[in-house]
Structure formats: C-alpha cells, structure tokens
Amino acid sequence: MDTPTRNRISKLHPSVRNEVTRLESRMIENIDINDGKISLTTKGKNRQVVAQISTEDLKRELQ
C-alpha cells in the first residue's frame, strides 16, 4: 500500500482502521498451482490460502 493511502487510513477511527487492516491482510496476491490444486493466497512472507479448488473440479465445471 502506498504512503498516501497509509496516511489516510491512519486518520480513521480505530475500529474502522482495524477492519481495513484485517481486510488488507486477506487480499489475494498470488495464484499458485500445487498438487493438482489452484490456491489463492495472500501476500507477504506468511502467505495464507484464502481459497482453493482442484484442477479436476475446475475442468468439470467449465465443461
């Protein structure tokens, strides 16, 4: 997130600022394919999987 955006967030009410921070930590940054599964993961060192689907399920749904 850029500096002007961080400055705007810092001026928010603490409860709103916490919610923005929580949502930011769940933003999808990467799409990974491992072991036949497509995973949407967050950014940063400690990536977390937000959503996952098997490639077979995806193929079946696209037919």
C-alpha positions as protocol buffer text, in pm:
chain_id: "A"
residue {
  index: 1
  type: MET
  ca { x: 0 y: 0 z: 0 }
}
residue {
  index: 2
  type: ASP
  ca { x: 135 y: 342 z: -88 }
}
residue {
  index: 3
  type: THR
  ca { x: 218 y: 614 z: 166 }
}
residue {
  index: 4
  type: PRO
  ca { x: -77 y: 848 z: 88 }
}
residue {
  index: 5
  type: THR
  ca { x: -318 y: 559 z: 141 }
}
residue {
  index: 6
  type: ARG
  ca { x: -149 y: 464 z: 469 }
}
residue {
  index: 7
  type: ASN
  ca { x: -176 y: 828 z: 582 }
}
residue {
  index: 8
  type: ARG
  ca { x: -549 y: 832 z: 506 }
}
residue {
  index: 9
  type: ILE
  ca { x: -601 y: 504 z: 692 }
}
residue {
  index: 10
  type: SER
  ca { x: -413 y: 634 z: 997 }
}
residue {
  index: 11
  type: LYS
  ca { x: -673 y: 913 z: 1031 }
}
residue {
  index: 12
  type: LEU
  ca { x: -968 y: 672 z: 1051 }
}
residue {
  index: 13
  type: HIS
  ca { x: -1150 y: 578 z: 1370 }
}
residue {
  index: 14
  type: PRO
  ca { x: -962 y: 289 z: 1540 }
}
residue {
  index: 15
  type: SER
  ca { x: -1241 y: 35 z: 1478 }
}
residue {
  index: 16
  type: VAL
  ca { x: -1255 y: 123 z: 1108 }
}
residue {
  index: 17
  type: ARG
  ca { x: -874 y: 122 z: 1085 }
}
residue {
  index: 18
  type: ASN
  ca { x: -868 y: -228 z: 1238 }
}
residue {
  index: 19
  type: GLU
  ca { x: -1122 y: -352 z: 987 }
}
residue {
  index: 20
  type: VAL
  ca { x: -925 y: -205 z: 694 }
}
residue {
  index: 21
  type: THR
  ca { x: -609 y: -371 z: 825 }
}
residue {
  index: 22
  type: ARG
  ca { x: -789 y: -704 z: 864 }
}
residue {
  index: 23
  type: LEU
  ca { x: -927 y: -687 z: 510 }
}
residue {
  index: 24
  type: GLU
  ca { x: -589 y: -587 z: 369 }
}
residue {
  index: 25
  type: SER
  ca { x: -431 y: -894 z: 526 }
}
residue {
  index: 26
  type: ARG
  ca { x: -676 y: -1115 z: 332 }
}
residue {
  index: 27
  type: MET
  ca { x: -616 y: -956 z: -10 }
}
residue {
  index: 28
  type: ILE
  ca { x: -524 y: -1208 z: -276 }
}
residue {
  index: 29
  type: GLU
  ca { x: -177 y: -1158 z: -415 }
}
residue {
  index: 30
  type: ASN
  ca { x: -86 y: -1492 z: -571 }
}
residue {
  index: 31
  type: ILE
  ca { x: -240 y: -1778 z: -762 }
}
residue {
  index: 32
  type: ASP
  ca { x: -47 y: -2098 z: -705 }
}
residue {
  index: 33
  type: ILE
  ca { x: -92 y: -2443 z: -859 }
}
residue {
  index: 34
  type: ASN
  ca { x: 38 y: -2727 z: -643 }
}
residue {
  index: 35
  type: ASP
  ca { x: -53 y: -3095 z: -629 }
}
residue {
  index: 36
  type: GLY
  ca { x: -343 y: -3051 z: -871 }
}
residue {
  index: 37
  type: LYS
  ca { x: -499 y: -2766 z: -674 }
}
residue {
  index: 38
  type: ILE
  ca { x: -530 y: -2397 z: -758 }
}
residue {
  index: 39
  type: SER
  ca { x: -479 y: -2185 z: -446 }
}
residue {
  index: 40
  type: LEU
  ca { x: -545 y: -1815 z: -400 }
}
residue {
  index: 41
  type: THR
  ca { x: -301 y: -1686 z: -139 }
}
residue {
  index: 42
  type: THR
  ca { x: -236 y: -1364 z: 49 }
}
residue {
  index: 43
  type: LYS
  ca { x: 75 y: -1153 z: 5 }
}
residue {
  index: 44
  type: GLY
  ca { x: 371 y: -1137 z: 239 }
}
residue {
  index: 45
  type: LYS
  ca { x: 611 y: -1381 z: 396 }
}
residue {
  index: 46
  type: ASN
  ca { x: 345 y: -1581 z: 577 }
}
residue {
  index: 47
  type: ARG
  ca { x: 114 y: -1648 z: 286 }
}
residue {
  index: 48
  type: GLN
  ca { x: -224 y: -1791 z: 376 }
}
residue {
  index: 49
  type: VAL
  ca { x: -456 y: -1981 z: 147 }
}
residue {
  index: 50
  type: VAL
  ca { x: -781 y: -1785 z: 103 }
}
residue {
  index: 51
  type: ALA
  ca { x: -948 y: -2025 z: -141 }
}
residue {
  index: 52
  type: GLN
  ca { x: -864 y: -2349 z: -313 }
}
residue {
  index: 53
  type: ILE
  ca { x: -1011 y: -2566 z: -589 }
}
residue {
  index: 54
  type: SER
  ca { x: -882 y: -2879 z: -756 }
}
residue {
  index: 55
  type: THR
  ca { x: -795 y: -2856 z: -1123 }
}
residue {
  index: 56
  type: GLU
  ca { x: -1026 y: -3153 z: -1188 }
}
residue {
  index: 57
  type: ASP
  ca { x: -1324 y: -2976 z: -1027 }
}
residue {
  index: 58
  type: LEU
  ca { x: -1249 y: -2666 z: -1230 }
}
residue {
  index: 59
  type: LYS
  ca { x: -1229 y: -2864 z: -1556 }
}
residue {
  index: 60
  type: ARG
  ca { x: -1558 y: -3038 z: -1478 }
}
residue {
  index: 61
  type: GLU
  ca { x: -1735 y: -2706 z: -1404 }
}
residue {
  index: 62
  type: LEU
  ca { x: -1604 y: -2546 z: -1723 }
}
residue {
  index: 63
  type: GLN
  ca { x: -1744 y: -2821 z: -1947 }
}
